[in-house]
Amino acid sequence: MFPLKTDIPVTKKTFGVWFLIIANFAVYIYFCINYHGLLFADHGFMPLKLSMPSDIVGIDEKMASFFTYMFLHSSFFHVFINMYFLYIFGRNVECRLGTLKFLCTYIVIGILAVIVEAFMMPELEYPVIGASGAVTGIMGMFIVFFPFAKIKTFIFLIIYAIIRNIPAIIIVMLFFIFQLLVWYMEQTYNLNEYLRSFQENIGIRSRYLNISNVAYYTHIGGFLSGIILAIIIRIKRKVKGKEDLCA
């Protein structure tokens, strides 16, 4: 399933979403032009660095990586998918929050996402990169703010394709459950060997699909952080007696 658009009208200019999209693509293009092998190691989030002495890894580098990691991507497909989902779900969330609050919330979710990764994988010695943690958090906020929204969705069924309107909560929860399922299967079975064998059987030998480098805890942490923050925001609005504009 691939989401195409929501049925919630975008009533304001979403400068925050477009700023993040442009910023992420700009960083990716800069990375492609000025590639050096230490970029991800220097600016990605590496949990193992947090326990290193400050004379080896400075405190400023440790703290900066909580922010910089979410603007780095390993491929065009990586950045495109993240920004596409941000565009689909983020515009309605920005309309709900306002641009400044949306940008701040996006950054906070991204930071909370890798805190979960660091807590669950403190010895991880390769860098976490990508906007996925923050974007999944925005998706979590969307289903709290707009639980009855419909998503126009492209569904590919092997031999033919259809487009249907599906409740947002089903789309997002299926995405989250898929993350949990793949993580469980990776922990329990050697999925990468199955994937490599499958790709060789269909004639792909030059570039293997590898799921072992997916930061599942970052995705899960971002998603749950977004849901919790959105619930807090809704409760605060009710306490203040403000009208809730959620669909």
N, C-alpha and C positions, 0 to 999 in steps of 0.2 A: 504493500500500500504506500502511496506517495501523496501527501497533502498538497492541494493546489491553492485553495483560498478558504477563508472563514466567511461565515454569513453575518459577522458583526461589522457594521460599517465603520470605516476609519474616518473620524470626524475632525481630526486635527492634522497638522503637518507633523510628521514623525522625524524630526531632525536627529533625535538620538539614535534611532535605528540606522539611519543613513550614515551618520557619523561613524558608528561602529563598523558598518559594512565597508566603507571607504578606508577606514584606518586599518582594518584587517587585511584587505587586499593590497593596500599600499605597503604594509610591512612585508607581506608575502613577496611582492614584486621586488622590493629592496633586497630581501633575502636571496632571491633568485639571481639578481645582478651581482650582489656582493657576497656570494656564498663563501663561508669558511666553516670548517668542520666543528669549531668550538661554539658556534652561535647557540645551538640548543643547550649545550652543556653550561654555557655562561648565563643564559637568560631563561632557560626552562626551569621548571620547579623540580628539584631533586631532593626528596625527603632525607636522604642520607647526609646531605650538606648541613642540615639543621643541627646535627650532633657533632659536626666537625669543629675543631678549635677556631677561634676568630682569627688567629694568625695564618691559618690555611685558607679559610673562606670568610671574608669580612662580613660583619653584621649587615652592612648596607646591601651586599650582594644577596644575602639570604632573604632579607625583607623585600627587596625589589622583585625577586623571582615570584613572589605571591601574586604580583600584578603582571609582570612582563610575559609570563608563560602563556597567558590567554590570548596573546596577539601573535603567537608563533604557530605555523602550520607546516606539516611535512610535505604536502602536495597540493596541487590546484583543487583536486577533488575534495580533499580534507577541508580546505577553507571554504569552498563553494557550498558544500553540504551544510556546514555550520551556519554560514551567512544566509542560506536559503531558509532554513528553519527559523532563524532569528527574524527574517523578513515576514514569514507567514504568521508567526505567533507574537512577535515583539511589537508590531505596530499597535495592536489593540491594547496590549499591556501598557505601552507608552501613553496612549490616549487616556488610559485609566489613571496613571500615576502622574503624568506631566514629564517633560523631557529631562529636567535636572534630576528629579527623584528616580526616574527610570535608569539613567546612566549610573547614578550612585548605587542603586539596587543591583544592577548588572555586575558592577565591580565587586560588591559585597558578596554576592552569590558565588562569583568566581573564586574569591578568596576562601569562603567557607567550603567550597567543593574540594580544593586541594588540602585544606586542613583535615578533612575526612580521609583523603588519600594518605596523608602523612601519618595519621593516627593508625590506619589499618596496615600500612606498608612502610614502617619507619626505616627499614633497611634498603628501600628501593634505591638502586644506584644508577638508574638511567632517568633522564629528565622527562617530566610530564609536560606536554605542550598542547595547545589548542583551546578554542573557545567553547568546547562541548559542555564543560561543567556549568558555565554561566548560561549557555543557551538552553540546556535541559532545565535549569532553574526557572527561566522565563516561561518555558512550556508548563512547568508545575504551577506557576502563578496564573497562567492562562486558564487552566481548568478550575482553579478556585474562583477567579473573577467571572468566568463565563462558562459555568458548568453545563448549560443547556445549548451552547453554541453548536452549530453544525459545520463540519469541514467537508468541502468538496474534495473528494479523494479519487485519485487514479488507482485502480486495482488491476493488477496483472495476474491473470489466472492461467498461465502457461500457454494455452492455445488461443486465448482471446483476452481483451481488456475491456473494462467498463469504468464508468465514472458514477459515483454515488455520494450522496450527502450522509456522512456518518457523524454521530455525536462526538464532540471534541474529547470528552472524557474517555471514550473507548479508544480513540486513536492514540492519545498520550499514554494511557495505561497499558495498551498493547506494546507500545515502544518501551516502556519501563520494564514490563514483564519480560520482553525479549532480551533486554540487557541482563536481567537477573538470570534468565535461562542460559544464555550463552556463557556468562561468567561461571555458573554452576557446572555446565558441561565441560568448560575448559579446566576447571579444578578437578573434575572427576575422570575425564577421559582426555586422551591426547588428540584434541580436535585438529591441531595443526598438521599432524601426519595424515589424517583423513582428508583434509583440505588439499594438501600437496598431492596426494595420490589422485584425488578427483581431478585436479587441474592438469596433471600429467596425462590422465586418461583422455581428456578433451583437447589435448594438444598445447596447453600452456606450460612452458618450461622456463621462460626467461624471468618472470616476475611473479612470485608466489603471494597469494593472499595469506596474511598472517594475523591471527586474532590475539596473539599473546601480548602484543604491545598496546592493547586498548586499555585505557585507564577507567575501568568499570567503577571503582570506588569514587572517582571524581564525578562521573556521570550521576551515580546514585546520590552522592552528597549534594551535588548541585540541585537535583530534582527535589529532594526532600527539603532543602533549604528554601527553595522557591515556594513550595507549598506552605511551609511554616510562616515565612514572611508575609505571604498573601493573606493567610488566616489572621495574623496579627493586625494587618492593615484593615481588614474587614471588621474585626472586633473594635478597633479604635474608632472607626467611622460610626459604628452603631452606638458606642459609648458617647461620642460627641453629638449624636442625634442627626448626623448627616445622611442624606438620601444615598442609598447604595445603588449605583448605576449599572451593576452587573446584569447581564442578560440571563 
